[in-house]
Amino acid sequence: MELTPLSAGLAGAAAMFALQLLLCFKSKRTAIRLIPVYLVVAALLYAGATFLGVFGTYSAGAISGNELAGLVLLLVAGISAAGSALAWLIFGISKLIIRKKRKELATDAEGAVYKQVSPIVMGTFILKAINKKQAK
């Protein structure tokens, strides 16, 4: 398989997707979760600077080399950004589903509340229930 900008972008998208999804679910801090986004922004800034000729200009007749290189880098970085965006979308949807499930559990019967609380809180509920039975 040839290494074209499209295949490089797809490989970057797969890598960004995997890294972003891993960080979203495993990290508690937002700054850590945003590391792949920082990388994509840095790549986009580098592509823009290359396109504008900040690092030097060169041309081969009618074709401007720095503009062509900038466009290729922009294509690769843009496709990689799509992988990161897809991971954020999956993470957001899963968080919404989890939040909805927790609300449903909280509004169910008293026994269902025990599924979402810590053992200490569960013990408090049990002790209150025992005290109510003994008071009757």
N, C-alpha and C positions, 0 to 999 in steps of 0.2 A: 504494500500500500504506500502510495506517495504521501509525503508530508505537505499537504496543501493548507492554505489558511483555514479552510472549512474543517478539515480533519483536526488541525491544531486547536481550533476553537471548540470543536466537540469534545476533544480530550480535556481541554481546560474546563468546559462546562461540567463534565462528569466529575472531575477532580474538585471543582468548587462546590458542586452539589453534595458530594460525599462529605467534604470538610465542613461545609455550612450546616448540614443536617446533624452531623456528629456534635458540633459545638453548640447548636441550638438546644439539643436535648440533654447534653451532659453538663453544660456550663450554667452557673447561676448568675454570673455577671454579664450584663449587656455589652460591656466593652470587649469582653472576650468573644462573645457571639458575633461581634461585628468585624472580626479580623479578616474574613474573606471579602467583606464589603470594602474594607480599607485597601486590600490588594487590588480589587477591581478598579477602585477610584484612582489609585496610583498608576495602574496600567492605562486607564483612559487619559489621565493627565500627560503621561509619557507619550502616548499616541498623538495627542493634540500638539504637544511641543515639537514632536518630530514633523508633523504635518506643517506647522508654521515655520519650520526651519530654525528653531532655537539652537539646535546642536550642529548647525551647518547646513548649507544647501548644496545640492549637486543636481545635475540634470544630464540627460542624454538626448540632446536635441530638443524635440517638442515635449518630451516627457519629463516632468519634474520628479526626480527620485525621492526627495523628502516627502512630497505629497503622496506619492504611491506607497512608500513605506508607512507613512502615517495612516493611510486608509486601511492597509493590511493589518496593522496593529490594532486599529479601531475595530475592525471586523472580529479579530480574535478575542479582544477584551469584551466586546459586546456580547458575543456568544457565551463567553465564560460568565458574564453577569447574569445571563438567563438561567444558568444552573444555580447560582446563588439565590436568585429571585424565586425559583421553583422550590428550593429547600425552605425558604422563609414562608412561602404559601402553605406548604405541607405542615410546617410547624404551627402556623397560626390556626389552621383548620383543626389540627389535633388538639390544641389548647382550648378552642371553642367547644369541641365535643366533650372534652374532659370536664370543663366548667359546667356544661349543661347536665352531664351525668351526675355531678356532685350536687347540683340543685335538685335534681329528681330524687336522689337518695335522701337529701335533707327533708324533703316534703313527704316521703313515704312513711310507712308505719314506724313505730319507735325502734323496732329491731333493726331496721335498715340503717339507722343513724350510726350504729356501732361499726359499720363497714368503713366509714370514712374518718373516724376519730382515733386519736392516739390511745394506747392502752391505759394511760393514767385517767383520761377523760372517761373512757369506757368503764373503768373501775368506779369512778364517781357516780355514773348513771346506775350501775348495779347496786351500789350501796344505798342510793336514794330509793331504788325500787324495793330493796329489802326493808328499809326503814318504814316505807309506806305499808308494806304487808304486816309488819309487826305492830304498827299503830292501829290497824283495823282490828 
